[in-house]
Amino acid sequence: MKRFTILNAIFFLALGVNANTPAYKLIKRLKTLQKAGIMIGHQDDPVYGKTWKWDLGKSDVLSVTGDYPAVMGFDLGEIELGHTKNLDKVSFDRMRNEIIAQYKRGGIITLSWHPHNPVTGKSAWDTTGNAVKEIFPEGSMYSKFDGWLKVVAEFINSLKTEDGIKIPVIFRPWHEMSGGWFWWGKGGFTSEEYKRLYMLTHDKLEKEYHCDNIVWAFSPNSGYNDFMKYYPGSSYVDILGVDLYEFDKDNAKYQKSLKHDLDEITQIGKKEKKIVALTETGCQQLPYADWFTNTLWTVLKNYKLSYVLFWRNAWDNEKELYISYPGHLTETDFKKFYDIKQTLFVKDIDK
């Protein structure tokens, strides 16, 4: 074991990774945990649920299972605008406190970012203005974008415990680039320009703004033609993921797509020596009582994934329901899902 640890450290140093950083330690932990099972995650889990909002110490997952998810997801959208709350009205101060609490209970954190279109000033879903090209150093919006990255870095660097321990996070910028719904999505720029965007973000946050607590995730949307088309390179990515939802109430179609995507990314993960995850998923509105065990798990159990992140249970949007809550028709099934040895929640990973 000691020899393996030394060789592992030498490998990371060869890639320019400091083995003493919070990021390196999280990567090492993720690889260890993956041998035990698949961590279960939930977006915005401790800040609101389907029937409540902003209560402290509450969680839909906790209410059903008596345990928190192993992975909690949060979004930094609108932090770039200087707002005190994100696009889903979550206070950044509250977010920071919940991240610290999740870390202290032994859990893991992942961050996404839906920044506004830097050219038009509209939401992340506004695809006009050739925004990707304009935020490069030669573009008209580079100064603004650089300022945005500095604000993101300040938040990530502020994630520390009371005694100054820096908290590592999985950061997943520019996700679903293979779809056409975000300003950084396909159309209006080349795959090489996307790679440049990802690399610019990585180098700014790590080298200039000293975020040594970031584990980098890359996640196209399901339905891509070529998973590697936008891949910025092995030295820029730690986790390979894919985002896949069941929106059309077709379990068989979802399972077929899930198997296709997981077959491909696990194969690429082995080749690239990367951690693999299902970075976003869920069955919208959960109309099936046994979806977790009989639709999702029948596929997942065949793969060695790091984690699965279910999207949010929104109190203000009836369509946004992706995980069970007390009284819902999936409650019994989700408890069975929780009891599966290979599904990992906080109590399973905090040892």
C-alpha positions, 0 to 999 in steps of 0.5 A: 500500500505504501509503495502504491501511495508513493507511485500514485503521488509521483504520477500526479506530480508528473501531471503538475498536481500537488499531492498535498492539495485539497483537490488531490486528496478528494480525487484520491478519496473518490477513487477509494469510495468508488470501490464501495459503491455509487454515491447518491447526490441531490441538487440543493438538498438542504436549502429547499424541497418539494413542500418547504423552503429555507428551513435549517436542518431539513432535507427531502432525502433526510426526511425519507431515509434518515440520512443525507445524500453523499453528494450535494450539488449547488449552483453559482449562477448570478454570483458573477452579477454581484447578487447575494442569491443565486438564480434559484434564490439560494443565498450564497452565504447560506450555500457556503454554510451548507457546504461547510456542514456537508464537508464536516459530516463527511459528505462531498460537494459539487458546483455547477455555474449558469452565468448570464450571457456576458454579451446580452446580459440575459440568462444562461439560456440566451444563445445570441451574441457570439458570447464564447468568442467575445470572452477570450482575451482578444474579445470585447467582453474579456475584462468582464469575464475575467472579473466573473472568474475572480468572483467565482474564485473568491467564493471557492477559496472562501470555502473553509472550516472554522479552523481554516481547512480548505474544502475541496469541491467538484466544479462542473463548468460549461456543462451540456455543451453538446446541446444548444440551449446555453450560450456556451452550447453548440452553435456559433463557435467551434469545438476548439473554441469550446476547449479554449473556454474550458482551458481558460477557466481552468487556468485562471482559477487554478494558476492565477486565482490559486483555487487548489481545491477544485476537482474538474468535471466535464459533462456533455448532454446525452445524445452527443455525437462524439463524447470527446469532441469538446474534451479539453484534454486529460490535464484539464479534467478529473471526472468524466460525466454525462447528463441524462433525464427522463422527460417523456415518461418512457422508462425503456428509452431512458434505460437504453440511453443510460446504458449506451452513455455509461458503456461509452464513458466508462470505456473512455474513463478507463482509457483516460484514467478518469473518474466516471459519474452520472453528473445529472439525472432524474425522472421528471415528476416521478410518475412511477412508484418503483422508478428508483429500483426497477428502472434506474438501479437495474442499469446502474448496478452494472457500472462502477460509477463515482456518483449519481446526482439527482436534480432539484425538488423545486417548491416553486416549479411542479415539474422540478421533482427528481427525488422522493419526499415524505408522502410521495408515491416513490417513498417506499421504493426510495427507502429500498433504494437507500437500503441497497448496499452499493448505494452510498449516502453520508453515513456510508462514506463518513468513516 
